[in-house]
Amino acid sequence: MILHEHFDINQEGHLTIGGLDTVELAREFGTPAYVMDENAIRGVCRTYRDAATRAFGADALPLYASKAFSCREVYRIAAEEGLGVDCVSGGELYTAISAGFPASRIYFHGNNKTDRDIADAMDAGVGTFVVDNRDELHALSEEACRRGITQRILLRITPGIDPHTHRAIMTGSVDSKFGSAIETGQAMAIVREALSTAGVELVGLHCHIGSQIFDLEPFSDAANIMIRFFADIQKECGVSLSELNLGGGLGVRYTEYDREIDYADAIAKIGKIVVGFCEENGIPVPKIILEPGRSLVAASGLTLYTVGSVKEIPGFKNYVSVDGGMPDNPRYALYGSQYTALIANRANEPRDYRATLAGRCCESGDLLGENMEIQRAERGDILAVLVTGAYNFSMASNYNRLPRPPVIFVKDGTARVVVRRETYEDLIERDI
Ligand SMILES: *Cc1c(COP(=O)(O)O)cnc(C)c1O
């Protein structure tokens, strides 16, 4: 096992995923390629479902925050595993609906939904909108009234929590583009307004404090603040809201330096805390929604590349260049995200070489990581970057007109393409 159960090394010394040899996968499907272990995804889905039911009761619902990795197959899997999904754009919604995902279990997010998004989501019969702000509340109300429907909504609230994560993935503080803050009084104002707005039914509140969080304390603090706010609403408005969405954000182990995290245990602990806070505040335990993205898919995946040039600059760095880079994984360039990499065809050799992994784009920032521990590399080697299942494919671009890699799912000893490789023809398809 390397980092996660489904990564291992076989007798030839090759890296495997879900029991399949990654060197053979690279030969069969080409590189770069994303490869994901379907059973790993399904396993975490079940962990979340079972743990949420145990902690919060049968009506608890984990949603898959599908911005982490969005394609038709993953929505089919989420549907089969009994999850809801969170969509943040018309495109994610379109993909989910086209995969047959039940619209009633879709929560439609986003801090700036367009009129078209709102109309499309209502056309599709989306179950719940998570309303970010007053402008959106009014636009939604108008469209619902025009259609003669009542739309179920949650309001997005910022509880004012600093979860000690990277600034770019921290979302729950007062100064945020997301939601309305309790501290400023704006949250209570929008609750009052929503309660008297035609065409919408306010059923509850949502918060999401950030991402890649390992400590439970920020979640506990957020839950405490939200539940007290539920009680305040009951006191001031005489309304008992029935649904609390606690967002996503549980961390994932990317390197040996990251802690392992037991999601079932984390959910059980959060459950106890939430039930306790509800008792303290004298309110019934609401229907609890969890919204994991990264933790459902990140660990399932790896990316396979072919090594090209290897450049050793005396007194400086060793550069190992691969046939992908920031277009298929922009996370190091964006956040300095750390990954584990290895030479897949010599995975059993010690990782005693230090290298900066470079992509093939015309940007010196096009790196997958610096000073990474890998095996000594040479042209033609297959290099694997582990734990790339979240925010890689979904953030991919065509910079330098690089076609995006395919997504290969492995399951029970077989591999299949779930998103085919982009072709040069695809690249010019929209050009006049
Ligand atoms: C991104 C996001 C999530 C998922 O976050 P992860 O860290 O991937 O679990 C959940 N809810 C909302 C509103 C988000 O924006």
The ligand as an ORCA input file, in Angstrom:
! r2SCAN-3c Opt
* xyz 0 1
  C     -16.219     23.080     -2.778
  C     -17.411     22.961     -1.984
  C     -17.683     21.767     -1.300
  C     -16.738     20.614     -1.277
  O     -15.545     20.911     -0.652
  P     -14.442     19.764     -0.496
  O     -13.333     20.419      0.214
  O     -14.070     19.341     -1.857
  O     -15.073     18.667      0.297
  C     -18.867     21.692     -0.617
  N     -19.750     22.721     -0.595
  C     -19.513     23.869     -1.251
  C     -20.509     24.948     -1.214
  C     -18.343     24.026     -1.954
  O     -18.120     25.182     -2.581
*
